[in-house]
Amino acid sequence: MTATINRLNSVDIAAMGDLLSAIQSDATVAGTVWKSTVDWKGGFRSESRSRDFEPVPSDEPESLGGDDTAPNPVEQLLGALGNCLAVGYAANATAAGIELRGLRIELEGDLDLHTFLGLSNGHAGFESITANVSIESDATPQQIAHLHEAVVATSPVGHTLSRAIPVAVELA
């Protein structure tokens, strides 16, 4: 007997429901820990590994002294936010019974290199990040607005970037 998986937006609805039920039954199920390991590969090249996946390369553009073989860390950060938002749209749309035909998130961040290059003191990170979301769906504008609000309100990466959190970088 072959099990039929009920999907919307390529999301397994039963698996999503099972996770929600498990967390509602036992709050400790919601506490998760995520890990990555980064190995330097020479120059400005490195690779991050998470779980059992292939390594994700990183490099800097030639204009910053790299070999331009992969996205740099700040581009990956923008991509991480966009990917997190995409998961949120897929999950929340599926839970609301909204079919997505298309989803595109364009991200842009403003960064001044003075502090990173040691030319001044101050903030080395993004000054701002903008994400423009385009959704193709038969849902009403009100449903899309509600979906958008839910995603923005629950994005783990979005919340991480928009709030001060403790970061400890320790020498082993």
N, C-alpha and C positions, 0 to 999 in steps of 0.2 A: 504494500500500500504506500503510495507516494503522498507525502504531506504537501498541502497547498499553502504557500506563504502568501498572506494578504499584504500587499504593498501599495503605498501611495507615495509618489515622488521617489521611488526606489528605496523607501524606508520600510523595514519590517515592522509593521504595526504591532504585532503580538510581542515582539522583543522589546519594543519601546514601552508597551503596557506592563510587561513583566518587570522591567526595571523600576518603573514608577511604583508598582505594587510592592516590590521588595523594599524600596526605600521607605515607603509609608508604613510597612510592617516593622522595619528595623532601621532606625535612623543611622546606625553605624555603617550601613551599606553605602551611604552617600560619601563617606570620607575616603578619598582616594589620594594616592601619591603617584606623581608622574616623574619620569627620569629621562635624562639624556646624558650622553658622554660625548665630549668633543676631543678629537685628536688633531693636533697641528700637523700639517703636511708640507711645511716650508713656505717661506715668503708670507703672503697674507692668505694662504690657502689652509683650510681646515675642513673637517667632516664631523657632522653630528650623527649620533646613532641613538635611536629610540626603539625599545623592544627588540624584535628580531628583523626589523626592516633594513633595507639597503641604506648605506650612509647618505646623508644629504650634504653635498659640497657647499662650501662658502669661499668667496674670494672677493677682492676689491677690484673696481674698474682700474684700467691703466692710468687714468687721470689721478688716482689716489695711490699709485705705486704698485698695484696688483697686476695680475695676468688676465683679469676679466674672464675667468673660466666658469664662474657661477655667480648667482646673486650674492650681494654682500649682506652682513647681518641686519642692517636696518631695512633692507628690502625684504628679508625673510620675516622680520617683525611685522611689516605691513602685510605680507602674505599670511602670516599666522592670524592676524586680526581678521583679514578677509575670509580665510578658511573657517575660522570660528563662527563668524557671522553666517556663512553659508550653511554650516551645520545647524545653527539656530533657526534659520529660515526653513530649512527642510524639516526639522523636527517640529517646530511650531505650526507650520502649514499642514503637515500631516496630522497632527493632533486636532487641528481645527477643520480637517476635511477639505483643505484647499489644495487643488492641484496646481503645481508650478510647471509651466512650460519652459520657462527660462529664468535665469538669475545671473546677474553680473554685478560684481562689486569692484569699483575702481577706487584705489586708495592712493593717497598722496600725503607726504609728510615734509615739513619744513625743518631743516637741520642746519645749524651754523657750525662750521668745522673749527672755529677758533679754539674752543676749549679742548676738543679732541686732539688737536695738533700741539697743544701746550702753549699757544700764543696768548691765551688769556684765561682767567679763572671764570667759573660760572657753570652753567648747565650744558652738558655735552650731548644731551638727547634731543629728541624732536621738540620743537616749540609748539607744534600743532599737527594733528592728523585729521584728514578729511576722508570719509568714505561715502561715495555716491552709489546708491543701490538702485538697480533697474530690475523690476520684476515683471515677467510675462505670465499672466494668469487670467482666467475668466472671473476671478473673485471681484467683488465690488470694491470701489475705492475705500470704503469704510473698513472692509475686511482686511485690505492690504495695509491700511494705516494701523489697525489694531495689531496685525502680524508684526509690522515694523516696530511698534512700541514694545511688544513682548520680547522681540529679539534683542533690541538695544538694552532692555532692562535686565536681561539674563545672560549676556555674553561673558563667559569667564575671562577671555583675553581682553575684551573691552573693559571689563571691570578692573582687571589687573593694571591696564595701562592708564586708567583714569583716576586711580587712587594711589596714594602713597602706601607702599607695602615694604616690610623689612626685606632687604636683600643682603645676605652675608656672603662675601667672597673671601674665603680663607685659604691660606697657603698650607698645603699638606706637608 
